[in-house]
Each structure stands twice: as C-alpha cells, then as structure tokens.
C-alpha cells in the first residue's frame, strides 16, 4: 500500500441498504493532493460511497483506510474528524445562531466537553472564514443569508475543521450558476493549498473541468477511473449514462465536454 | 426577540424567588411576605411549624419537579429534534405513573424508596414501546408525537381503572399521582433531589454535543460525534429525570413541552445556557401553578397539573397548527 500517494484506500467495500445491495466488493484508491470527482447516473451509489468513507454508513464488509493502519471505522470518532471533513448534500442550519458560531462548530473535534474555544481555535475560525470569503458576514444570523452565502459559510465550517481530506456531496446542487462556479473555483483554490478533495458531482462538464481524476460508477461498481481526457468518451457516456452525446473540447479550459445529440423527432406537420 | 442570556437567567432566578416567597406565604393562613423569612428561620415565630413542616417542603418539591420535567423535555426535544416532544406528550410520565400505581396495588406496603426505581422502570418500558411502534416515524415529528399521545392515553386509562377498582388498596395518599404536589413533605425530597444532583451535571456534560447534533446527524458524525451513543445516553438521562419527577408528584403535564420552547425563543439554541434557563423556567411554572391552584378558589385546592394543562394544552394546539413539516 503506497500511503504516500494515496489519501484514501477502500478495499472490498460492500454496502447493503434495506436488504438491497447498493455497493458490491468495491476497491478504490484516492490520490493525495488531487481533486477526485465521483460521477455516475442516479442511484449508482456515489453518495453512498462518500458516506461510507466518512462513517455516515457502516459497510457490511470491507475497510476504509486513511493510512496503512488507520481504518476509519475502527478509530475514535473525533480522531477521524481531525483528518477528514465533509459537507453533506443537505445541511441543517439551526435558527438564531451567527455565522461565526456556526463556523466555530468546525473546531469540535479538537475541543473539550464544553466546547470552549482557545486562542488557537479562534485563529483557525477567522482563517477559515477568510478563505471561504465570509468574514464580513461573521456577526449575521444564518437565517438571513442567501443560498450561495450559506453554502460558503458551511465550507468555512469544513475548513475550520482543518483536515487534509475534504469530502463534498453535490456541493453545487441548490446554487444558481454564478454561485456554482464561485464554489468550484474556491474548491480549486483549497486544492492548491494542499487539500485532497473528493467530490460527488452531477454536472459532467463541470466535473471534467474541475477534477484531476474521474471515478465513474454504475450500479454500485466502479466502471472506470482516470484523467478526464482518457475516460470521458462518447462510448462511456452511452454505456454508463445511456446518454447519446458528442464529446468535444471545452474551448475555455481545454478539458472534454459533452454535447447532447439532437434526438430525431417527427416533424410538427406529421403529428396528427 | 433575543435577550442577553445572563440577564435572562438572572431575571428567572429573581422571578422564581418571588414566586417561592408568595408560595410559602399563601394558604389557609396567610403569612405576609415580610413575615416569611422570619417564619422559616426562627422557631419562636407563630408560623414556624406550618411553614417548615408543610409549605417549605411543598414549595421545594414543586421547584425540583418543575426543573426535572423541563430539563427532560429540553433533552428529548434536542435529541430527537422534535419540537412536539416532551415526556408527557410521549407517554413517558404516564408510563412511569402506571408502574407506580401497579406497585401500590400489588404491594401496598412497599417502602417509599422503591417508588423512584419503579417509576424509572415504567418510564423506560413506555419509551421502549414508543420507539418500537414509531421506529419508522422518527423523521416525522407530528406522527411520532401522535403515537406518544395515544400511548399516554392508554396508560392514563389503565391508571384510572386501577384507581377505581382498588379504592381500598390505594389509599388517598396515592391520589397525588394525578399530578399534584398536595401533601408533599420532607420525606419526598430524597426521592428526587439526588437524581437531579446527578443528572443535572450529566446534562451539562452533554450540552456541547447536543448543540452539534442540531446541525444534523451527518454533520455531527463528520465533526466526530458518536451520534448513536449520544442519543442513547441523552434519552436515558431525560427519562430518568421525568421518572424522578413522577415518583414524587405523578404526571404534571406540559411543563416539559412549554419550558424549553419559552427559553429557546428567548436565548437561542446553545444548550449550555438553555439547561439552567429551562430548569429555572420549569421550576417557575410548577411553583406558580401550585400557588394559583391554591389561591384561586379557596378552600378548594386544584392539582397543579390541572393548571399547567390549562396553559400547556392551548400552546400544544398552537404548535400543532403552526407546524409545517408533517
């Protein structure tokens, strides 16, 4: 096992949910210091896989290692939380707390029983808010924020956790297009600072543009993985997504992108 | 509306103090406020006997019971994230009461010390039944609460039945189980005070973790909380608090529902502050309810539980009407 290169190693993961097998005997390694995007059709198990990496689900068999001897499912919960942070797809923001209070919860894995922040923790919280560009919102109540602002505040919470690995579960789903790209650019910025990022994405062209690696899943299995240039092909789109598309080069980023083919449909005049 | 937490808690202490003085002073023999301290402290006072043997313990019991029930409600609402939950709505207190009545029917000579563990057993069995029946409804607060209400009704019916068919076995001193602090004396203090002394610090120890749990199970797990363990421990603490209250005065309704809502709306969602504030609010509710229950139409004394229900039930209906996430 090459722990220098691999941030996360999954071996022989099987996950059942309500007696249905969601993921079967899956092996996967995630490279350190890169952005890895998990893509696949609905119900392929990509979110489930992300949840099992972060202990939100316990796999029936198999292990998730962050280091040779560090199986996340057997370690103390707060120890894992010092190494790996996650932004869930749906976040619950309690009413009546300020941005700063929410972000400070990111320090939880380092705090005592009563959650008293020390000088060092305050610094980390400030730093995280700066990185996520929410410092000026610091004293606002979170119920007053817009969707884009709120998502950035949650990113700040994840950053305050100060982990090398960050998992993001469809972070752009509820954002409009401008805030989507703002968030993805922030993700790249964090990656440049050395964070390993695993992100579940819905938009294939965004995944190709922003991820170093694609992991393509279907029906609980990894179909293929690799650089977008290598694995993102018309054939793959047809096989995995049942999507008839042309793959061209994104004129802006020079990464692959898909364009849906025009479906043959009867001319208006022919419809009786 | 937000009030500074320290100010709010100080105000609560002051209000509780005032009600406590009036509570000790009011009754068949009115003791003026200025006389109350004298009556408590000096044996030569003409009211010394009545105050120290009847009114003071009853007032203290009201405080302890109110604090326990309110705290229990706060913890239950926090841990299952259900604004409609409280020990009485979910049937925990009626389950505990039923267990105590059964003890009284089948073993009338049972020592007083056996009451709290019996109540606790009843509370846990009621909770187990509820969690089993509603295991698929945990995410649907209103449906969950409805099953609790149905269970509470069954338990209450069983209590009424037992009280009616066994009038001789269950002597009048058992009638307090309908939710009254009438006739409580010093011997009842040890039934509840040690529980509160142990469980209140436990609640404080859980406070930060409960704050994090409010961010959702997924985020809490990511932040290093063992969510399942936290749930189990918190529910045990909450049920123990409610059962301890039941073992001295039966089921006093809606304190556990109303007190946490009141304090949340005033000082927000941080449990470290909510715990003392909610305990004080609960104490005020029961002390004032028992005070009004005695002075509204003397010489008739209403059970304090009747008064809390008069305030609490409309509030519960209000919550149900306002509640959107069915």
Interface residues (C-beta under 8 A of the other chain):
Chain A: X51 X54 X55 X56 X76 X77 X78 X79 X80 X81 X82 X84 X85 X86 X88 X90 X91 X92 X93 X94 X95 X96 X97 X102 X105 X106 X108 X109 X111 X113 X114 X115 X161
Chain B: X2 X204 X205 X207 X208 X211 X212 X214 X215 X216 X217 X218 X219 X221 X222 X223 X224 X225 X226 X268 X269 X270 X272
